[in-house]
Amino acid sequence: MINRPKTIENFENLCFRCLQKQNNINKYFIQGRGYGSSFDEFNTYLQLCNECKKEVKEEWFTEEPNIIDEYCEDYKFEEDIRKFINTLPLESKELFWSRCTSGSNSQYRFITPQDWIDNQLDILPEWKYYSRYKPYRLKVARERFELCNEPVNIVYNDDSKGCWCSFHAHGEYGQKADANTGDKCYLCDQFHKRYENIKEMTDKEFKKYEQIRKAKILLEKEPELDEI
């Protein structure tokens, strides 16, 4: 039988690690991070008591990024943050990843706290997911498609037009979502708001561009591959 944690109703002055209320609570904020960060457009915070805070370092949350290619932010301690969060009780993970969040990449704040936990335990009923959350996923995915910097306008040999990104989301020419856009953009970790004019290319040019784009992202995630 699955141990099903209940959500925390009042987490003021609560330590996310030991789940004890304390007079002295330390807050660690993640906010304002941009493209390249695993917390791109995702703000949240962590609460720890004086004893549990010994397991983290202040610099994990206050570091300045190394800027790559003029716009890509590289943070060397984000993996340490994620490893620590993975040690927290599930009800605390819900706070960190859901109710304490803000920003355009905060996709979970629409889901109820208990449903978030049940979904992580893979016990959320399918009827609830598809009736309550699937429509929201589609809405958010389409909004993200129209805001993202990745999509490219494509002109085909027969002069028909479309718009595709390198990660298989697509819509109408001019970066407009349509019935075929689906929910691929919903949890895509390459979403970042458009900061340059949309590119336009032929179908053949896009296939080459897509390969280069995916290779570049792979090297950003696994830089040791560049040494092979």
Buried (B, 14 or more C-beta within 10 A) or exposed (E): EEEEBEBBEEBEEBBBBBBEEBEEBBEBEBEEBBBBBBBBBBBBBBBBBEEBBEEBBEEBBEEEBEEEEEEBBEBEBBEBBEEBBEEBBBBBBBBBBBBBBEBBBBBBEBBBBBBBBBBBEEEBEEEBBEEBBEEBBBBBBBBBBBBBBBBBBBBEEEEEEBBBBBBEBBBBBEBEBEEEBBBBBBBBEBBBEEEEEBBBBEEEBBEEBBEEBEEEBEEBEEEEEEEE
